[in-house]
Amino acid sequence: MEQYIYNRYAVYLKKHYGQKVYKLPVHIPVSCPNRKNGRYGCTYCGQKGAGLEQKSDAFSVDGQLKQNMKYISKRYKAEKFIAYFQSFTNTYLHLEEFQKYMEQAVQQNIVEIAVSTRPDCIREEYLKVLKKISEKSGVEITVELGLQTANYHSLEKINRGHTLAEYIEACLLIKQYGFHLCTHIILNLPYDENIDVIESAKLVSVMKNDYVKLHSLYIEKGTKMAEEYAKGLFEICSVEEYKERVKLFLEYISPDIWIQRLLGRAPEEDTLFSNWGQSWWKIRDEIEQEMIIENRYQSKKFHYLGGKGVKEFF
């Protein structure tokens, strides 16, 4: 029997849908409010947003999904899929356009639509569109929010363009509509320490996230952060420190959260730094092996909620 370390997203998908389910990235022509009027956006974000490895938006939503389904079906024998609107801010467009793209994702064998966006781009009008599509088609809905850190000072330093207040409001709205909620966290921003890792874990737990996606910071060429990195204005923590932060984060999160990934990846040709020059799966495997040896596991330190100050009386 496989030893329990943390809740793996792939296990959840197979259990929830009864078979293997694969995410298919979809790109639509959107940008980000943080890039308006000549602003450069988040310091780490490049021209392609989060979608460094996905298809061009020159393809229609239908075309992207069909092409990706054909490839994944042949390679992995998959039959069910999630349409994942991944790059930039997928609610940053007129409501009618948003509805059109979401409706195009409703196809045979698509069991879920996942929409990646920003906390300050969540409005009820967009959630109502998703709710109607879900009720009409039966597809499930996940909204993925890029938070990156619970440290509001770091949010300002990376020019995130929102604070914790917008994130909290967005989470509350999303859960009101009964959608799945996922938050993206970068565990090794150069301005964060272990205390920020713990606070991020506590925050996503309190906000009732269903999933969390962890990222290791990579430095994409042509970004503001790349300029700062080249000038030596900050240092990136060691791979050993990153692994420790992942373990710490997992120990503090709710047992109800499923982990979509432990670190990110990016093409070598597009970056100045990515995963310490190592493969993402090697680092992931090392984290898992070390957690077993060290007797560390998800929610081991999840005892801070429920009025911990008066627990002695109950």
LOVOPA-748989 format. One record per residue (C-alpha): residue number from 1; x, y negated, z. Coordinates in nm, 3 decimals. Example, Ala and Ser with C-alpha at 12.3 -4.5 7.8 and 13.67 -1.06 7.14 Angstrom:
2
<i 1	X 1.230	Y 0.450	Z 0.780>
<i 2	X 1.367	Y 0.106	Z 0.714>
END
This chain:
314
<i 1	X 0.000	Y 0.000	Z 0.000>
<i 2	X 0.136	Y -0.344	Z -0.096>
<i 3	X 0.229	Y -0.554	Z 0.205>
<i 4	X 0.018	Y -0.868	Z 0.253>
<i 5	X 0.209	Y -1.196	Z 0.224>
<i 6	X -0.035	Y -1.442	Z 0.070>
<i 7	X -0.357	Y -1.451	Z -0.131>
<i 8	X -0.266	Y -1.404	Z -0.496>
<i 9	X -0.491	Y -1.578	Z -0.748>
<i 10	X -0.465	Y -1.292	Z -0.998>
<i 11	X -0.602	Y -1.055	Z -0.735>
<i 12	X -0.893	Y -1.291	Z -0.670>
<i 13	X -0.979	Y -1.319	Z -1.040>
<i 14	X -0.986	Y -0.944	Z -1.088>
<i 15	X -1.195	Y -0.897	Z -0.775>
<i 16	X -1.433	Y -1.183	Z -0.856>
<i 17	X -1.487	Y -1.107	Z -1.224>
<i 18	X -1.432	Y -0.733	Z -1.214>
<i 19	X -1.143	Y -0.738	Z -1.464>
<i 20	X -0.835	Y -0.929	Z -1.571>
<i 21	X -0.904	Y -1.292	Z -1.652>
<i 22	X -0.658	Y -1.528	Z -1.820>
<i 23	X -0.641	Y -1.906	Z -1.827>
<i 24	X -0.633	Y -2.060	Z -2.174>
<i 25	X -0.488	Y -2.416	Z -2.180>
<i 26	X -0.692	Y -2.667	Z -2.378>
<i 27	X -0.572	Y -3.013	Z -2.475>
<i 28	X -0.805	Y -3.300	Z -2.559>
<i 29	X -0.707	Y -3.657	Z -2.656>
<i 30	X -0.707	Y -3.819	Z -2.312>
<i 31	X -0.455	Y -4.028	Z -2.124>
<i 32	X -0.459	Y -4.161	Z -1.769>
<i 33	X -0.578	Y -4.480	Z -1.596>
<i 34	X -0.235	Y -4.504	Z -1.439>
<i 35	X -0.087	Y -4.569	Z -1.787>
<i 36	X -0.311	Y -4.862	Z -1.881>
<i 37	X -0.181	Y -5.204	Z -1.983>
<i 38	X 0.177	Y -5.094	Z -2.041>
<i 39	X 0.226	Y -4.920	Z -1.706>
<i 40	X 0.444	Y -4.611	Z -1.711>
<i 41	X 0.222	Y -4.398	Z -1.488>
<i 42	X 0.357	Y -4.157	Z -1.228>
<i 43	X 0.737	Y -4.169	Z -1.220>
<i 44	X 0.769	Y -3.797	Z -1.295>
<i 45	X 0.512	Y -3.779	Z -1.576>
<i 46	X 0.626	Y -3.764	Z -1.939>
<i 47	X 0.455	Y -3.819	Z -2.270>
<i 48	X 0.294	Y -3.474	Z -2.269>
<i 49	X 0.159	Y -3.486	Z -1.916>
<i 50	X 0.139	Y -3.141	Z -1.759>
<i 51	X 0.097	Y -2.960	Z -2.090>
<i 52	X 0.454	Y -2.912	Z -2.207>
<i 53	X 0.385	Y -2.568	Z -2.350>
<i 54	X 0.032	Y -2.596	Z -2.483>
<i 55	X -0.122	Y -2.648	Z -2.825>
<i 56	X -0.168	Y -2.989	Z -2.984>
<i 57	X -0.501	Y -3.166	Z -2.962>
<i 58	X -0.494	Y -3.164	Z -3.344>
<i 59	X -0.683	Y -2.838	Z -3.298>
<i 60	X -1.046	Y -2.857	Z -3.190>
<i 61	X -1.144	Y -2.717	Z -2.851>
<i 62	X -1.307	Y -2.429	Z -3.036>
<i 63	X -0.995	Y -2.375	Z -3.246>
<i 64	X -0.758	Y -2.383	Z -2.950>
<i 65	X -0.967	Y -2.135	Z -2.752>
<i 66	X -1.016	Y -1.892	Z -3.039>
<i 67	X -0.646	Y -1.896	Z -3.129>
<i 68	X -0.537	Y -1.847	Z -2.768>
<i 69	X -0.799	Y -1.577	Z -2.706>
<i 70	X -0.680	Y -1.383	Z -3.009>
<i 71	X -0.320	Y -1.395	Z -2.893>
<i 72	X -0.385	Y -1.314	Z -2.525>
<i 73	X -0.636	Y -1.040	Z -2.608>
<i 74	X -0.383	Y -0.866	Z -2.829>
<i 75	X -0.090	Y -0.905	Z -2.591>
<i 76	X -0.259	Y -0.841	Z -2.253>
<i 77	X -0.578	Y -0.655	Z -2.349>
<i 78	X -0.782	Y -0.927	Z -2.178>
<i 79	X -1.150	Y -0.979	Z -2.249>
<i 80	X -1.250	Y -1.263	Z -2.016>
<i 81	X -1.100	Y -1.611	Z -2.003>
<i 82	X -1.097	Y -1.950	Z -1.830>
<i 83	X -1.097	Y -2.261	Z -2.051>
<i 84	X -0.839	Y -2.479	Z -1.876>
<i 85	X -0.843	Y -2.849	Z -1.962>
<i 86	X -0.493	Y -2.909	Z -1.836>
<i 87	X -0.296	Y -3.211	Z -1.950>
<i 88	X -0.338	Y -3.568	Z -1.822>
<i 89	X -0.677	Y -3.678	Z -1.680>
<i 90	X -0.963	Y -3.487	Z -1.837>
<i 91	X -1.239	Y -3.703	Z -1.690>
<i 92	X -1.077	Y -4.022	Z -1.815>
<i 93	X -1.300	Y -4.073	Z -2.119>
<i 94	X -1.655	Y -4.179	Z -2.198>
<i 95	X -1.916	Y -3.955	Z -2.044>
<i 96	X -2.063	Y -3.855	Z -2.384>
<i 97	X -1.720	Y -3.744	Z -2.508>
<i 98	X -1.654	Y -3.555	Z -2.188>
<i 99	X -1.982	Y -3.370	Z -2.224>
<i 100	X -1.907	Y -3.286	Z -2.587>
<i 101	X -1.570	Y -3.129	Z -2.506>
<i 102	X -1.704	Y -2.936	Z -2.208>
<i 103	X -1.993	Y -2.796	Z -2.411>
<i 104	X -1.751	Y -2.682	Z -2.682>
<i 105	X -1.573	Y -2.470	Z -2.422>
<i 106	X -1.885	Y -2.262	Z -2.362>
<i 107	X -1.813	Y -1.959	Z -2.576>
<i 108	X -1.842	Y -1.585	Z -2.563>
<i 109	X -1.597	Y -1.437	Z -2.311>
<i 110	X -1.536	Y -1.773	Z -2.139>
<i 111	X -1.641	Y -1.716	Z -1.779>
<i 112	X -1.514	Y -2.038	Z -1.628>
<i 113	X -1.418	Y -2.396	Z -1.716>
<i 114	X -1.134	Y -2.554	Z -1.519>
<i 115	X -1.094	Y -2.931	Z -1.542>
<i 116	X -0.771	Y -3.094	Z -1.429>
<i 117	X -0.801	Y -3.459	Z -1.326>
<i 118	X -0.710	Y -3.727	Z -1.073>
<i 119	X -0.883	Y -3.802	Z -0.742>
<i 120	X -0.964	Y -4.155	Z -0.858>
<i 121	X -1.137	Y -4.024	Z -1.171>
<i 122	X -1.413	Y -3.825	Z -1.002>
<i 123	X -1.762	Y -3.969	Z -1.040>
<i 124	X -2.095	Y -3.799	Z -0.987>
<i 125	X -2.198	Y -3.855	Z -1.350>
<i 126	X -1.919	Y -3.623	Z -1.468>
<i 127	X -1.995	Y -3.365	Z -1.202>
<i 128	X -2.363	Y -3.369	Z -1.305>
<i 129	X -2.260	Y -3.288	Z -1.663>
<i 130	X -2.057	Y -2.992	Z -1.539>
<i 131	X -2.343	Y -2.877	Z -1.316>
<i 132	X -2.590	Y -2.875	Z -1.606>
<i 133	X -2.347	Y -2.685	Z -1.827>
<i 134	X -2.289	Y -2.430	Z -1.552>
<i 135	X -2.660	Y -2.382	Z -1.483>
<i 136	X -2.743	Y -2.348	Z -1.853>
<i 137	X -2.457	Y -2.120	Z -1.957>
<i 138	X -2.367	Y -1.935	Z -1.639>
<i 139	X -2.000	Y -2.033	Z -1.657>
<i 140	X -1.836	Y -2.123	Z -1.328>
<i 141	X -1.662	Y -2.456	Z -1.272>
<i 142	X -1.330	Y -2.538	Z -1.110>
<i 143	X -1.204	Y -2.894	Z -1.064>
<i 144	X -0.829	Y -2.928	Z -1.016>
<i 145	X -0.698	Y -3.241	Z -0.846>
<i 146	X -0.342	Y -3.365	Z -0.869>
<i 147	X -0.254	Y -3.487	Z -0.520>
<i 148	X 0.117	Y -3.387	Z -0.502>
<i 149	X 0.167	Y -3.477	Z -0.135>
<i 150	X -0.017	Y -3.583	Z 0.179>
<i 151	X 0.254	Y -3.843	Z 0.241>
<i 152	X 0.093	Y -4.170	Z 0.132>
<i 153	X 0.430	Y -4.345	Z 0.135>
<i 154	X 0.555	Y -4.094	Z -0.121>
<i 155	X 0.240	Y -4.144	Z -0.328>
<i 156	X 0.333	Y -4.510	Z -0.354>
<i 157	X 0.697	Y -4.436	Z -0.438>
<i 158	X 0.603	Y -4.209	Z -0.729>
<i 159	X 0.351	Y -4.470	Z -0.849>
<i 160	X 0.066	Y -4.225	Z -0.814>
<i 161	X -0.195	Y -4.501	Z -0.833>
<i 162	X -0.424	Y -4.365	Z -0.561>
<i 163	X -0.410	Y -4.294	Z -0.189>
<i 164	X -0.541	Y -4.020	Z 0.037>
<i 165	X -0.881	Y -4.189	Z 0.061>
<i 166	X -0.960	Y -4.123	Z -0.305>
<i 167	X -0.850	Y -3.762	Z -0.270>
<i 168	X -1.073	Y -3.704	Z 0.033>
<i 169	X -1.373	Y -3.864	Z -0.138>
<i 170	X -1.318	Y -3.655	Z -0.452>
<i 171	X -1.297	Y -3.331	Z -0.254>
<i 172	X -1.619	Y -3.406	Z -0.068>
<i 173	X -1.805	Y -3.479	Z -0.393>
<i 174	X -1.675	Y -3.170	Z -0.572>
<i 175	X -1.774	Y -2.940	Z -0.286>
<i 176	X -2.123	Y -3.097	Z -0.274>
<i 177	X -2.179	Y -2.966	Z -0.625>
<i 178	X -2.069	Y -2.617	Z -0.531>
<i 179	X -1.768	Y -2.611	Z -0.763>
<i 180	X -1.439	Y -2.439	Z -0.696>
<i 181	X -1.171	Y -2.684	Z -0.581>
<i 182	X -0.799	Y -2.661	Z -0.652>
<i 183	X -0.524	Y -2.901	Z -0.545>
<i 184	X -0.178	Y -2.939	Z -0.697>
<i 185	X 0.111	Y -3.003	Z -0.458>
<i 186	X 0.478	Y -3.079	Z -0.534>
<i 187	X 0.660	Y -2.938	Z -0.234>
<i 188	X 1.001	Y -3.097	Z -0.287>
<i 189	X 0.949	Y -3.460	Z -0.370>
<i 190	X 1.275	Y -3.632	Z -0.265>
<i 191	X 1.089	Y -3.855	Z -0.020>
<i 192	X 0.917	Y -3.573	Z 0.171>
<i 193	X 1.030	Y -3.365	Z 0.465>
<i 194	X 0.901	Y -3.047	Z 0.625>
<i 195	X 0.647	Y -3.242	Z 0.829>
<i 196	X 0.491	Y -3.359	Z 0.502>
<i 197	X 0.476	Y -3.001	Z 0.376>
<i 198	X 0.286	Y -2.900	Z 0.688>
<i 199	X 0.050	Y -3.198	Z 0.661>
<i 200	X -0.023	Y -3.117	Z 0.296>
<i 201	X -0.111	Y -2.762	Z 0.396>
<i 202	X -0.340	Y -2.888	Z 0.670>
<i 203	X -0.509	Y -3.139	Z 0.440>
<i 204	X -0.596	Y -2.891	Z 0.163>
<i 205	X -0.727	Y -2.654	Z 0.430>
<i 206	X -0.949	Y -2.916	Z 0.595>
<i 207	X -1.085	Y -3.021	Z 0.255>
<i 208	X -1.200	Y -2.662	Z 0.191>
<i 209	X -0.990	Y -2.595	Z -0.117>
<i 210	X -1.050	Y -2.262	Z -0.285>
<i 211	X -0.713	Y -2.260	Z -0.460>
<i 212	X -0.378	Y -2.433	Z -0.438>
<i 213	X -0.117	Y -2.466	Z -0.710>
<i 214	X 0.235	Y -2.532	Z -0.584>
<i 215	X 0.495	Y -2.701	Z -0.802>
<i 216	X 0.870	Y -2.739	Z -0.777>
<i 217	X 0.979	Y -3.082	Z -0.895>
<i 218	X 1.135	Y -3.092	Z -1.240>
<i 219	X 1.286	Y -3.400	Z -1.400>
<i 220	X 1.146	Y -3.455	Z -1.747>
<i 221	X 1.355	Y -3.654	Z -1.993>
<i 222	X 1.233	Y -4.004	Z -2.072>
<i 223	X 1.051	Y -4.059	Z -1.742>
<i 224	X 1.104	Y -4.324	Z -1.479>
<i 225	X 1.215	Y -4.052	Z -1.240>
<i 226	X 1.473	Y -3.934	Z -1.496>
<i 227	X 1.623	Y -4.284	Z -1.493>
<i 228	X 1.638	Y -4.282	Z -1.114>
<i 229	X 1.786	Y -3.931	Z -1.112>
<i 230	X 2.057	Y -4.027	Z -1.363>
<i 231	X 2.152	Y -4.326	Z -1.145>
<i 232	X 2.181	Y -4.103	Z -0.838>
<i 233	X 1.903	Y -4.285	Z -0.653>
<i 234	X 1.778	Y -3.962	Z -0.499>
<i 235	X 1.875	Y -3.600	Z -0.455>
<i 236	X 1.670	Y -3.287	Z -0.507>
<i 237	X 1.670	Y -3.037	Z -0.223>
<i 238	X 1.847	Y -2.704	Z -0.262>
<i 239	X 1.665	Y -2.395	Z -0.382>
<i 240	X 1.699	Y -2.252	Z -0.032>
<i 241	X 1.522	Y -2.557	Z 0.111>
<i 242	X 1.246	Y -2.526	Z -0.148>
<i 243	X 1.190	Y -2.161	Z -0.060>
<i 244	X 1.166	Y -2.256	Z 0.307>
<i 245	X 0.907	Y -2.522	Z 0.225>
<i 246	X 0.694	Y -2.270	Z 0.038>
<i 247	X 0.703	Y -2.031	Z 0.333>
<i 248	X 0.616	Y -2.311	Z 0.574>
<i 249	X 0.327	Y -2.430	Z 0.357>
<i 250	X 0.183	Y -2.080	Z 0.329>
<i 251	X 0.201	Y -2.028	Z 0.705>
<i 252	X -0.015	Y -2.334	Z 0.770>
<i 253	X -0.288	Y -2.300	Z 0.507>
<i 254	X -0.631	Y -2.151	Z 0.556>
<i 255	X -0.674	Y -1.775	Z 0.501>
<i 256	X -0.958	Y -1.860	Z 0.260>
<i 257	X -0.729	Y -2.027	Z 0.004>
<i 258	X -0.594	Y -1.841	Z -0.299>
<i 259	X -0.250	Y -1.933	Z -0.435>
<i 260	X -0.232	Y -1.988	Z -0.809>
<i 261	X 0.146	Y -2.028	Z -0.821>
<i 262	X 0.448	Y -2.087	Z -0.597>
<i 263	X 0.645	Y -2.306	Z -0.833>
<i 264	X 0.617	Y -2.459	Z -1.177>
<i 265	X 0.825	Y -2.436	Z -1.491>
<i 266	X 0.919	Y -2.651	Z -1.789>
<i 267	X 1.114	Y -2.598	Z -2.113>
<i 268	X 1.487	Y -2.651	Z -2.058>
<i 269	X 1.518	Y -2.876	Z -2.362>
<i 270	X 1.266	Y -3.123	Z -2.213>
<i 271	X 1.423	Y -3.160	Z -1.870>
<i 272	X 1.730	Y -3.288	Z -1.688>
<i 273	X 1.653	Y -3.056	Z -1.398>
<i 274	X 1.423	Y -2.757	Z -1.360>
<i 275	X 1.422	Y -2.486	Z -1.094>
<i 276	X 1.794	Y -2.512	Z -1.019>
<i 277	X 1.876	Y -2.347	Z -1.351>
<i 278	X 1.703	Y -2.026	Z -1.244>
<i 279	X 1.398	Y -1.844	Z -1.375>
<i 280	X 1.076	Y -1.922	Z -1.189>
<i 281	X 0.997	Y -1.554	Z -1.134>
<i 282	X 1.337	Y -1.491	Z -0.972>
<i 283	X 1.275	Y -1.766	Z -0.716>
<i 284	X 0.918	Y -1.643	Z -0.661>
<i 285	X 1.037	Y -1.286	Z -0.603>
<i 286	X 1.300	Y -1.406	Z -0.357>
<i 287	X 1.038	Y -1.602	Z -0.161>
<i 288	X 0.814	Y -1.297	Z -0.136>
<i 289	X 1.098	Y -1.065	Z -0.034>
<i 290	X 1.225	Y -1.308	Z 0.229>
<i 291	X 0.876	Y -1.352	Z 0.374>
<i 292	X 0.848	Y -0.977	Z 0.427>
<i 293	X 1.189	Y -0.960	Z 0.595>
<i 294	X 1.114	Y -1.264	Z 0.814>
<i 295	X 0.761	Y -1.148	Z 0.902>
<i 296	X 0.603	Y -1.463	Z 0.759>
<i 297	X 0.267	Y -1.469	Z 0.587>
<i 298	X -0.021	Y -1.694	Z 0.489>
<i 299	X -0.210	Y -1.851	Z 0.781>
<i 300	X 0.032	Y -1.726	Z 1.047>
<i 301	X 0.022	Y -2.076	Z 1.199>
<i 302	X -0.335	Y -2.161	Z 1.105>
<i 303	X -0.456	Y -2.245	Z 1.457>
<i 304	X -0.488	Y -2.624	Z 1.451>
<i 305	X -0.859	Y -2.662	Z 1.361>
<i 306	X -1.179	Y -2.610	Z 1.559>
<i 307	X -1.097	Y -2.855	Z 1.839>
<i 308	X -0.771	Y -2.693	Z 1.944>
<i 309	X -0.743	Y -2.931	Z 2.241>
<i 310	X -1.039	Y -2.769	Z 2.419>
<i 311	X -0.998	Y -2.408	Z 2.307>
<i 312	X -0.883	Y -2.315	Z 2.656>
<i 313	X -1.241	Y -2.364	Z 2.778>
<i 314	X -1.391	Y -2.115	Z 2.532>
END
